[in-house]
Amino acid sequence: MVTIYHHPKCRKSREGLEYLKSRTIQIRVREYFSDLLTPGELDEILLKSGLKPFNLIRQQEELFKRELKGRHFTDEEWKRIILENPKLLVRPIVVGKYKAVHAQPAERVNEVLGK
């Protein structure tokens, strides 16, 4: 089973989901705007991707530019910021059994599928 953290209004997220559908049938779609990300899910993404919370921030987002750019936060503070502001999370994120990736471009899904 592969999970995709998806926002249906985002073109890149839709592309990632379509690419994933063309490669596997066991997909869990998590629309994290309507069903917020849990701290455990965020921790799993970080562990399996090897990334720091700041690396999961959409830096082109207005909220980031207006309130967060140039400021320094701890990893725990960035995690709280992501959980409280789901639009700041990069998308799509695809999580498999052992690996997670920010699937941009969509072909990065292959890293999770082992292809």
Contacts in CASP RR format, 6 or more apart in sequence:
PFRMAT RR
TARGET T0000
AUTHOR 0000-0000-0000
METHOD contacts of the structure
MODEL  1
MVTIYHHPKCRKSREGLEYLKSRTIQIRVREYFSDLLTPGELDEILLKSG
LKPFNLIRQQEELFKRELKGRHFTDEEWKRIILENPKLLVRPIVVGKYKA
VHAQPAERVNEVLGK
1 26 0 8 1.000
1 27 0 8 1.000
1 28 0 8 1.000
1 96 0 8 1.000
1 97 0 8 1.000
2 20 0 8 1.000
2 24 0 8 1.000
2 26 0 8 1.000
2 27 0 8 1.000
2 28 0 8 1.000
2 94 0 8 1.000
2 95 0 8 1.000
2 96 0 8 1.000
2 112 0 8 1.000
2 113 0 8 1.000
3 27 0 8 1.000
3 28 0 8 1.000
3 29 0 8 1.000
3 30 0 8 1.000
3 94 0 8 1.000
3 95 0 8 1.000
3 96 0 8 1.000
4 16 0 8 1.000
4 17 0 8 1.000
4 20 0 8 1.000
4 27 0 8 1.000
4 28 0 8 1.000
4 29 0 8 1.000
4 30 0 8 1.000
4 92 0 8 1.000
4 93 0 8 1.000
4 94 0 8 1.000
4 95 0 8 1.000
4 103 0 8 1.000
5 30 0 8 1.000
5 32 0 8 1.000
5 37 0 8 1.000
5 41 0 8 1.000
5 45 0 8 1.000
5 89 0 8 1.000
5 91 0 8 1.000
5 92 0 8 1.000
5 93 0 8 1.000
5 94 0 8 1.000
5 95 0 8 1.000
6 13 0 8 1.000
6 14 0 8 1.000
6 17 0 8 1.000
6 29 0 8 1.000
6 30 0 8 1.000
6 31 0 8 1.000
6 32 0 8 1.000
6 91 0 8 1.000
6 92 0 8 1.000
7 13 0 8 1.000
7 31 0 8 1.000
7 32 0 8 1.000
7 33 0 8 1.000
7 91 0 8 1.000
7 92 0 8 1.000
8 14 0 8 1.000
8 31 0 8 1.000
10 91 0 8 1.000
10 92 0 8 1.000
12 91 0 8 1.000
12 92 0 8 1.000
12 104 0 8 1.000
12 106 0 8 1.000
13 91 0 8 1.000
13 92 0 8 1.000
15 106 0 8 1.000
16 92 0 8 1.000
16 94 0 8 1.000
16 103 0 8 1.000
16 106 0 8 1.000
16 109 0 8 1.000
17 27 0 8 1.000
17 29 0 8 1.000
17 92 0 8 1.000
18 106 0 8 1.000
19 103 0 8 1.000
19 106 0 8 1.000
19 107 0 8 1.000
19 109 0 8 1.000
20 27 0 8 1.000
20 94 0 8 1.000
20 103 0 8 1.000
20 106 0 8 1.000
20 109 0 8 1.000
21 27 0 8 1.000
23 109 0 8 1.000
23 110 0 8 1.000
23 113 0 8 1.000
23 115 0 8 1.000
24 113 0 8 1.000
30 37 0 8 1.000
30 41 0 8 1.000
32 86 0 8 1.000
32 89 0 8 1.000
33 86 0 8 1.000
33 87 0 8 1.000
36 83 0 8 1.000
36 86 0 8 1.000
37 82 0 8 1.000
37 83 0 8 1.000
37 86 0 8 1.000
37 89 0 8 1.000
39 79 0 8 1.000
39 83 0 8 1.000
42 53 0 8 1.000
42 79 0 8 1.000
42 82 0 8 1.000
42 83 0 8 1.000
43 79 0 8 1.000
44 95 0 8 1.000
44 100 0 8 1.000
45 51 0 8 1.000
45 56 0 8 1.000
45 93 0 8 1.000
45 95 0 8 1.000
45 100 0 8 1.000
46 52 0 8 1.000
46 53 0 8 1.000
46 56 0 8 1.000
46 79 0 8 1.000
47 100 0 8 1.000
48 95 0 8 1.000
48 96 0 8 1.000
48 98 0 8 1.000
48 99 0 8 1.000
48 100 0 8 1.000
49 55 0 8 1.000
49 56 0 8 1.000
49 93 0 8 1.000
49 99 0 8 1.000
49 100 0 8 1.000
49 101 0 8 1.000
49 102 0 8 1.000
51 102 0 8 1.000
52 75 0 8 1.000
52 78 0 8 1.000
53 75 0 8 1.000
53 78 0 8 1.000
53 79 0 8 1.000
53 81 0 8 1.000
53 82 0 8 1.000
54 73 0 8 1.000
54 75 0 8 1.000
54 78 0 8 1.000
56 82 0 8 1.000
56 89 0 8 1.000
56 90 0 8 1.000
56 93 0 8 1.000
56 102 0 8 1.000
57 64 0 8 1.000
57 68 0 8 1.000
57 78 0 8 1.000
57 81 0 8 1.000
57 82 0 8 1.000
57 88 0 8 1.000
57 89 0 8 1.000
57 90 0 8 1.000
58 64 0 8 1.000
58 87 0 8 1.000
58 88 0 8 1.000
58 89 0 8 1.000
58 90 0 8 1.000
58 91 0 8 1.000
59 65 0 8 1.000
59 69 0 8 1.000
61 87 0 8 1.000
61 88 0 8 1.000
63 85 0 8 1.000
63 87 0 8 1.000
63 88 0 8 1.000
64 88 0 8 1.000
68 81 0 8 1.000
73 81 0 8 1.000
81 88 0 8 1.000
82 88 0 8 1.000
82 89 0 8 1.000
90 102 0 8 1.000
90 104 0 8 1.000
91 102 0 8 1.000
92 102 0 8 1.000
92 103 0 8 1.000
92 104 0 8 1.000
93 100 0 8 1.000
93 101 0 8 1.000
93 102 0 8 1.000
93 103 0 8 1.000
94 100 0 8 1.000
94 101 0 8 1.000
94 103 0 8 1.000
94 108 0 8 1.000
94 109 0 8 1.000
94 112 0 8 1.000
95 112 0 8 1.000
96 112 0 8 1.000
99 111 0 8 1.000
99 112 0 8 1.000
100 112 0 8 1.000
101 108 0 8 1.000
101 109 0 8 1.000
101 111 0 8 1.000
101 112 0 8 1.000
102 108 0 8 1.000
103 109 0 8 1.000
END
